[in-house]
Amino acid sequence: MGVVLVALGGTISVSGGVRGERLTGAEITAAVPGLEELAPVDVLDAHAVPSGSLTFGQILDTVAVASRAVAEGADGVVVTQGTDTLEETAFLVDLVWPHEEPIVLTGAMRQPAMAGADGPANVLAAVRVATAREARGAGALVVLNDEVHAARWVRKTHSTSPATFASPNAGLLGHVVEGRVRMLLTPPPREPLPAGLDRARLEATRVALHVVTLDDDGARLDGLETTYAGLVVAGFGVGHVPGVLAPRLGALAERIPVVLTSRTGAGSVLRHTYHAPGSESDLLQRGLIDAGFLDPYKARVLLRVLLAAGNGPRAVADAFALRG
Ligand code: GLU
């Protein structure tokens, strides 16, 4: 039945003009050699923005469009967007995607007019994965550079390299080799969260991210609970903060969910190895929630979705225990 491709903007669409003109989805796909013979691609232009301007609501709308497409018989869905926020949008999609059919997010690191533009190869690989039997049931996937990553583990690790996407905790899931999709691993299936979030509630559900730094007393966290429904803390190493910050975070955790992650970029936070003030065990005792292997950005996505759906502190902690 073919693939539906939803275009959201990003570098893959930047035509290079000084007025910020962008290619349409049809122009992006027209530049992909061999695409026509591979599968019928039905293109939808949803947004034409840098990915830093995308919203949770727009991504959930895209999921709704994609769900309709597979309900109507599409083999899979491809989403093209900017790479800057792709690790967050892909994770959001993965949280709520209920279908066996693949939904594949891709983009480009080089603009279409640049030497070695990677957009066409990425779209071709993404369509191959979206139509591959081997990729079914793997949730949302990220395909760039002929590599297949699980949305739940992928990170953007370099500001300019076409090989920017990596999955430091898990490794990649597969490769596209000579046009063939070779899946090496499949992530474990997980119950999808409800995608139909009330939009007004979602917009009102703000979740803050605080990256802890040397000699940080956290003064800017004062009164945070009046504007924010939740907080993610990106702590040092295994989930540590300066000792002086611990009581502040503990007091906040009595008012709103406060989730503990590591700012290091890989590995999980610990639970019971260190015991100094500001250590992981101190913070967890003060009521912070441990995010396991989830990085600060993904933890923020999960916390916002959970809170917008009306989950209380207990359900939030359970969800992080399950997905972290
Ligand atoms: N890399 C940027 C992004 O993630 C591209 C910005 C643009 O499209 O203008 O969207």
Residues whose N, C-alpha, C, O or C-beta is under 5 A from the ligand:
A	BS01	LIG	G9 G10 T11 V49 P50 S51 G52 G82 T83 D84 T85
